[in-house]
């Protein structure tokens, strides 16, 4: 009996130690990813955060940080996926709603710019390198929602942020942003 108890205690200690090591490694990877993001090395930050998730995919902060990295890289669908995962793990993490609002807003502006470029004549278009155009076309071609849908989703998420962040220090700024986007949405709907 004493031997069994000793083995169980040893197993318990090893499980706790492994969990602590994993938590430390996850924190280290997250900290390093933050440094890479701050230095503009988004792709390396994304790799570090993915490695962190390989160790422990239940840390909502890692999913959120990965969403921010994807947002910086303009990988919008991946960013939305990570913000949604953050909300699954921590439904009251209001920053995810705010960040989703930014994603949809950025997608709206990118799609609007793309549609505007399509309407320009060839003489007016910028003489960009074909490779740059291909990269941009790849990103905007992945946007499957309409301008109206993007604006609506952005507004919805900004509102969810304010609902969940009762005493937001940026309440007035976000409220103003919502008003501006609602005005844009109204104008789009009038054109139809």
C-alpha positions in Angstrom: 0.0 0.0 0.0 2.8 2.4 0.9 4.5 1.6 -2.4 1.3 2.3 -4.4 0.8 5.6 -2.5 4.4 6.6 -3.3 3.9 5.8 -7.0 0.7 7.8 -7.1 2.4 10.8 -5.5 5.3 10.6 -7.9 2.9 10.5 -10.9 0.9 13.4 -9.5 4.1 15.4 -9.0 5.3 14.6 -12.6 2.0 15.6 -14.0 2.1 18.9 -12.1 5.7 19.5 -13.1 5.0 18.8 -16.8 2.0 21.2 -16.7 4.2 23.9 -15.1 6.9 23.4 -17.7 4.3 23.6 -20.5 2.8 26.8 -19.0 6.3 28.3 -18.8 7.1 27.3 -22.4 3.7 28.7 -23.6 4.4 32.0 -21.8 7.9 32.2 -23.2 6.6 31.6 -26.7 3.9 34.2 -26.3 6.4 36.7 -25.0 8.8 36.1 -27.8 5.9 36.4 -30.3 5.0 39.7 -28.8 8.6 40.9 -29.4 8.5 39.8 -33.0 5.1 41.6 -33.6 6.5 44.8 -32.1 9.5 44.5 -34.4 7.3 44.0 -37.4 8.2 40.3 -37.9 4.6 39.1 -38.2 5.3 35.7 -39.8 7.8 34.7 -37.1 5.3 35.8 -34.4 2.7 33.6 -36.1 5.0 30.6 -36.1 5.8 31.1 -32.4 2.1 31.4 -31.5 1.3 28.3 -33.4 4.0 26.4 -31.5 2.5 27.7 -28.3 -0.9 26.3 -29.3 0.8 23.0 -30.1 1.8 22.9 -26.4 -1.5 24.0 -25.0 -4.4 25.1 -27.2 -6.6 26.0 -24.2 -4.9 29.4 -23.5 -7.3 32.0 -24.8 -4.6 34.7 -24.8 -2.5 32.7 -27.3 -5.5 32.4 -29.6 -6.2 36.2 -29.2 -2.5 37.1 -29.9 -2.5 34.8 -32.9 -5.6 36.6 -34.2 -3.9 39.9 -33.8 -0.8 38.6 -35.7 -3.1 37.3 -38.5 -4.9 40.7 -38.6 -1.5 42.4 -39.0 -0.7 40.0 -41.8 -4.1 40.7 -43.4 -5.0 37.1 -43.1 -8.5 38.0 -42.2 -10.2 34.5 -42.2 -7.5 33.1 -39.9 -7.8 36.1 -37.6 -11.6 35.7 -37.3 -11.1 32.0 -36.6 -8.7 32.7 -33.7 -10.9 35.5 -32.3 -13.8 33.0 -32.4 -11.7 30.4 -30.6 -10.8 33.0 -28.0 -14.5 33.6 -27.4 -15.2 29.9 -27.1 -12.5 29.7 -24.4 -13.4 32.9 -22.7 -16.8 34.3 -23.8 -16.5 37.5 -21.8 -13.2 38.5 -23.4 -14.6 41.7 -25.0 -11.4 42.6 -26.8 -12.1 39.8 -29.2 -15.4 41.5 -30.3 -13.5 44.7 -30.8 -10.8 43.0 -32.9 -13.4 41.2 -35.0 -15.0 44.6 -35.6 -11.6 45.8 -36.9 -11.2 42.7 -39.1 -14.6 43.2 -40.8 -13.9 46.9 -41.1 -10.5 46.3 -42.7 -12.0 43.8 -45.1 -14.7 46.3 -46.0 -12.0 49.0 -46.9 -9.9 46.5 -48.7 -12.9 45.2 -50.8 -14.0 48.8 -51.4 -10.5 49.7 -52.7 -10.4 46.6 -54.9 -13.8 47.4 -56.3 -12.7 51.1 -56.9 -9.6 49.9 -58.7 -11.8 47.7 -61.0 -13.8 50.8 -61.9 -10.8 52.9 -62.9 -9.5 53.0 -66.5 -6.2 51.5 -67.3 -4.5 54.9 -67.7 -5.5 56.0 -64.2 -4.4 52.8 -62.4 -1.1 52.8 -60.6 1.8 51.2 -62.3 2.4 48.6 -59.6 4.6 45.6 -60.1 2.5 42.6 -61.3 3.7 40.5 -58.3 2.3 43.1 -55.9 -1.0 43.2 -57.7 -1.2 39.4 -57.6 -0.6 39.3 -53.9 -3.3 41.9 -53.2 -5.7 40.1 -55.6 -5.2 36.9 -53.7 -6.1 38.6 -50.4 -9.2 40.4 -51.7 -10.4 37.5 -53.7 -10.8 35.6 -50.4 -13.3 38.2 -49.2 -16.6 36.5 -49.9 -19.0 38.8 -48.1 -20.5 41.9 -49.6 -19.6 45.4 -48.5 -23.0 45.6 -46.7 -22.4 42.4 -44.9 -18.9 43.4 -43.8 -20.1 46.7 -42.5 -23.0 45.0 -40.7 -20.7 42.5 -39.0 -18.2 45.2 -38.1 -21.0 47.3 -36.4 -22.4 44.2 -34.7 -19.0 43.3 -33.2 -18.2 46.9 -32.1 -21.6 46.9 -30.4 -20.9 43.6 -28.7 -17.7 45.0 -27.5 -19.4 48.0 -25.9 -22.1 45.7 -24.3 -19.5 43.5 -22.8 -17.1 46.2 -21.8 -19.5 48.3 -19.7 -16.9 50.9 -18.6 -14.8 51.0 -21.8 -12.4 53.9 -21.7 -12.8 54.2 -25.5 -16.6 54.1 -25.3 -17.1 57.5 -27.1 -14.5 56.6 -29.8 -16.1 53.2 -30.5 -19.6 54.8 -30.5 -18.4 57.3 -33.0 -16.9 54.6 -35.2 -20.3 52.7 -35.1 -22.1 55.9 -36.2 -19.6 56.4 -39.1 -20.0 52.8 -40.2 -23.8 53.0 -40.0 -23.7 56.1 -42.2 -21.6 54.2 -44.8 -24.0 51.3 -44.6 -26.9 53.6 -45.1 -25.3 55.2 -48.2 -24.5 51.8 -49.7 -28.1 50.7 -49.2 -29.4 53.9 -50.8 -27.3 53.1 -53.9 -29.1 49.9 -54.4 
